[in-house]
Amino acid sequence: MRKIKIFKGIESELFPLEDEVNRWLDETGNELISVTGNIAPQSEGAVTMGSFSASDVLLIVVYEEKQ
């Protein structure tokens, strides 16, 4: 049976998010079907001192649960 798992991180910390997903796959032994991602850009109101706040990153992982 296919299931989903959602991972959330921030744009400035993509490598730790990748590590989290890979570690979860290794630990569970689940079969990866697909990954879909989205970056939610921050509004102009989030600008401070000439730089933008990091955007939220959402990953939706579709997997087949290990039997």
C-alpha positions in Angstrom: 0.0 0.0 0.0 1.4 3.4 -1.0 1.7 6.1 1.7 3.0 9.6 2.0 5.3 11.3 4.5 5.9 15.1 4.6 9.2 16.7 5.5 9.6 20.4 6.2 12.7 22.5 6.3 14.1 25.8 5.3 15.8 26.9 2.1 19.1 27.7 3.8 19.3 24.2 5.3 18.7 21.9 2.3 21.5 19.4 3.1 20.2 18.6 6.6 16.8 18.1 5.0 18.2 15.7 2.4 20.1 13.8 5.2 16.8 13.5 7.2 14.9 12.0 4.2 17.8 9.6 3.3 18.2 8.6 7.0 14.5 7.9 7.3 14.5 5.8 4.1 17.6 3.8 5.3 16.1 3.2 8.8 12.7 2.1 7.6 13.7 0.2 4.5 10.7 1.6 2.7 10.7 1.8 -1.1 10.8 5.3 -2.5 8.2 5.9 -5.2 8.5 9.7 -5.8 9.4 13.0 -4.2 7.7 16.3 -4.9 8.9 19.5 -3.5 7.8 23.1 -3.0 9.5 26.3 -1.8 7.2 28.9 -0.3 8.8 32.2 -0.9 8.7 34.8 1.8 6.8 38.0 1.3 8.5 41.4 0.8 7.5 42.1 4.4 10.1 39.5 5.5 13.0 41.6 4.3 15.3 42.7 7.1 18.5 44.7 6.7 18.6 44.1 2.9 18.3 40.3 3.0 15.4 37.9 2.8 14.4 35.4 5.4 14.8 31.8 4.4 11.9 30.3 2.5 10.1 27.2 3.8 10.7 23.9 1.9 8.1 21.1 1.8 8.9 17.6 0.5 6.2 15.1 0.0 7.6 11.6 -0.2 5.4 8.8 -1.7 6.6 5.4 -0.6 5.7 1.7 -0.4 5.8 0.5 3.2 8.3 -2.4 3.8 6.4 -5.6 4.4 
